[in-house]
Amino acid sequence: MAIPPSWIIQTGRSIWTQIWQLMMSQLAPRNDRGEYQRPQSEFRQRIEGIYKPQPNRYRLYVGWSCPWAHRTLVVRALKGLESTIDVTLLQGDANAGGWRLPEPVQGCQTLAELYRYGKTGYTGRSTVPMLWDTQTYSIVNNESAEIIEILNSEFNEYAVHPELDLAPEDLQDAIAQWNETIYQTVNNGVYRCGFAQTQMAYDKAYSELFATLDRINDLLATQAYLCGDRLTLADVRLFTTLIRFDLVYHTLFKCNRRRIRDYTQLQAYVYRIYHLPGVAATCDFPTILQDYYGNLFPLNPGGIIPQLPDLSYLLD
């Protein structure tokens, strides 16, 4: 096997490292240890005050591939809010540097433009999910953890399944504890692996991720869900990461100790949630694969999109 001369390898490595570091500084902010630091969401309003719980007033802007946006689609489906909360599916566009609207809204072509329309002078991140008020043309909330709480509790009079409470009072403490653990080590943990910019940062995130997955797998041997036998928002938050794990995180984000299908209990857990009414329809595997491998250029500079992995464990 012929390899290029060493000077070409060294020059190429030096140039690529500088370019990679520049791109990663924009894609994934880091601390001085090279650990990925996810920025905070900026729009945190609830359904109160000027925002009334009315049908067909609010619209969710989401992308199929985003696990944070996926949470909102799952809760919307479980609660039966499809006729109450409209959805616009955005297209990830690496060339545009963000999400593109399928058709213009108030003259806006991209989500970034819509953010600026909703708040004049806005210069922050334009992320999904985003809950939009079509009456005041304003952004209500762009924090997924809060949007799923809103969908769970604020539109029950219009929901097909108002009796379903994904955050019951008696499980509030347990849900909060799981949310904190799962966010740090799993939801954001896979990104801490994939976006790590030092070996130490990657090793730490990798160890914490699989320690939590091992712990949850053992727990699920004795109960159906994280907080017992009832599905909660904590499960929704975990599910949208696990459903992507074998698809993209295992390989692209270097989370390769095990796949979800290698865990007996986690595999059954993902299957159980996937087959709840309406949930499977929120999972678009080809688009997830395309968006991650096609749009995260610093992680996949060749742009080659792999074939779908074996997802047969999800089938009946």
N, C-alpha and C positions, 0 to 999 in steps of 0.2 A: 504494500500500500504506500503510494507516494504521498508525502505531506509537504506543505509549503515550506520554504526556507524560514529559519527562526526569526529573521528580521521582519518578515511579513506577519508572522504570528504575533510577535511582540507589539508591532505597530498597530495591528488590527485590534488586539486585546486592549491596548491603551486607549485607542479612539473609542471603541465600543463601551468601555467602562465609563468614560467621561460622558458619553451620550446617554447611557443607561442611567447613570446617577442623576443627570439633568431631568430625564423623563420621569424617573421615580419620584423626584422631589415634587413634581406637579401631580402625579397620580396618587402617591402615598406619602403624606407628610411623616417625618420620623423624628424621634428624639435623639439625644447625643449618643445613645447606645445602639442606634440603628433599628429601633423598634417602631413598628407602624403605629401611628396615633390617629385614630379616626376623629375627624372634626365633629363638633356638636351641631345638631340641627338647630335652625334659627327661628322657625315659625312654630309656635307652641300653643296656639289658641285652642280652646275647647268649644263644644256646642253649647254656647251660653251667650248672654248679652245680645249682640246684633245677629248672632248665628243661631237661628231657630231650627229645631229638628223637623224639617219638612221633606216630603218625598220629592225626588227629581230636582232638588235644588243643588246638590253637591255632586262633584265629579272627582273620581280618583284617576290620577295620571300615574301609570305604572309601566314597567317593562317586564316582559316575560322572564328575562334572565335574572333579574335582581331578586335575591332572597328576601330582602327587606320589604320590597313591594309585594312579593308573593304572599307574605303574611296577611296583608290586607285583603287579597283576593280569596284566601282560604277562609277568613272570618266572614267575609261578605257571603260566600257560598254556604257556609255552615249555618249562618243566621237566616239565610233566605232573603237577602237584601238586593238581589239582582234587579228588581223592578223599582227600587228606591234610590240606590246609589249608582249612577252611571259610571262607566269606565272608558278611558281612552288608553289604548295600548300604543306605547311609543317604540320607536326603532332606534337601537343603538347605532351611532354613526361615528366611527373613529375619526373620519376626515373632518367632521364638524365639531369634534371634541366634546360630544355629549349626546343627548337624546333629541331625536327629531320627531316632530308631530306628524301624524299621518295626513293631516290636512290643516290649513291655516286656522288659527283661533285668534280672533281680534287682531288679525294681521300678522300674527306671530308664526314663524316657521319652525322654531325650536323651543324646547322647554326653557332654555336660558332666557329667550326673549319673553316668554310668558311670565317667568319670574319677575323680570324687570317691568312688565306691564302691570303686574299685581302690586309691585312696590317700586315706585320710581327711584332710580338711583341705586338699586340693589346691585352689589358686586360680589356676593357670596356664591356658594356652591348651588347648583341647580340639580337637585337630586330627586329620585323617586323613592317611595311614593310621595305624592303631593295631593292633599285634599283641597279642592278649589271650590269656592262659592260662586255659582253662576249669577247670583243676584247682585252682589257687590263687586264682582270681578276682583276678588282678593284671595290670598292664600290663607287658609285656615290653619293648616298644620302640615309639616313635612317630616315629622318624627314617627317612624313606623310603630314603635312601641306604644305611642299614645293614640295613633289612628286606630289600631285594633281595639283599644279600650273604648274608644268612641263608638266604633261599629258594634261592639258587644253590648253596649248599654244605652245608647242615646236614640236609637231608632226602633225600639221594640214595638211600638204601636203600628209600625209598617212592616215588621219582619214576618216572614212565613213561620219562623221558629222562635218566637219571643220567649218561650219557656227554656230555651237553651242559654244557660249562663256560663260563660267560659272563665269567669272570675268570681266565683261564689265567695261570700263574706267569710265563711269558715276556712277557706283555703288561701286567703290573702297572704298570710305570712309565708306559707310554703311556696306559693307562686313567686313571691318577691325574691325569696332565697334562691330558687332555681333560676330565675331570670338573671340574677347577678352572676351566678356561676356560669351559666350557659353563654351569656353575652361575652364575657371575658375570654373564656377558654374554647368555646366552640363557634358561636356565630361570628365573633370577631377573631376568634382563635385561628380559623383557617386563613383569614386575611393576614393575620400576624405572621403566619408561616409563609404565605405566598409573597407578601410585600416586605418581608424582613430584608434589611440591607447590611446585616452583619451575621456571621455564623452564630455568634452567641445569642442574638435575638431570635434567630430561627430555631436553634436547639431548645431554647426556653419555651417558645410557643408550641413547638412540636410535642414536647414532653407533657405540657399542661393539657393540650388537646386530647391526647390519647389516654391520659390519666382520667379525664372526665368521661370519655366514651367508655372506657373499661368500667368505671363506676356505675354509669347508667345502665350498661348492659347487664351487670350483676343485679341491679335493682329491679329491672324489668322481668327477671325470672320469677318474681313473686307478686307483681302487680302489673296492670295493663298500661298505666300512664304514670307520669312523673309524680303526681300528687295522689296516687291511689287508683281507684277505678273510674275516675271522672276525667274526661278530657278538659284541659284548661288552656289558657293563653300561653302558658309555659311550653306546652306540647306543640302548639302552632309555631312558636318561635324556634323550637328545636327542629321540627319537621322540615322547614324550608331550607335549612342547611344540610340536613342528612340526605334529602332527596337529590341534592346536587353533588354529594360527596364522591360517589363512584364515578360520576359523569365528568367532573372537572377538578375538584379539590385534590383528589388522590394523586393525580398526575401533574396538572398545571401548577398547583400550589404546593407540590412536594409533600403532601400529607399521606405518605405511602406506606406507613407501617401495616395498616389493614384497610380493607374496604368495608363498607357497611354490610355487604353480603357475607363477609367473613365473621360477623358477629351474629350469633344465633338469635338473641333477643332483640337487638336493634333492628335486624332485618325484619322480624315479625312486627315490630313496632311501626316501622315505616310502612309496611304493607297494610297494617290495620288503619292507619290514618289516611293513606292514599285511597283506600276503598270506602271511606265515609262519603255520604252523598255529596256530590258536587266537587270534591277535592281533586280527583283525577283530571277534570277539565281545566284546572288551573295550572297544570304541569305541561309545558311545551318543551320536551327534551331536545329536539333538533335546534330550536332557537337558543336555548341555554348554551348548548355546545358551540354554536356559531358565534354568539356574542362574546363569550369568555375567550375563546381561542382567536377569534377574529379581531376583537377590539382592544384586548390587553396586549398591545404590541410589545412593551418591554419584556413581557413574560413569554411571548411567542413570536419573535421577530420574523421567523420564516413564513408566518401566516397560514401554515398548513392546518386544516381542520380535521381532527381525527374522526374515525368512525364511532358510532354510538357503542358504548361498552355493553356487556351483558346485563340487562335489566330484567331478566326473566323472573327474578324473585318477586317482582311486583305483580306478576300475572296470576290469574286464578288457576 
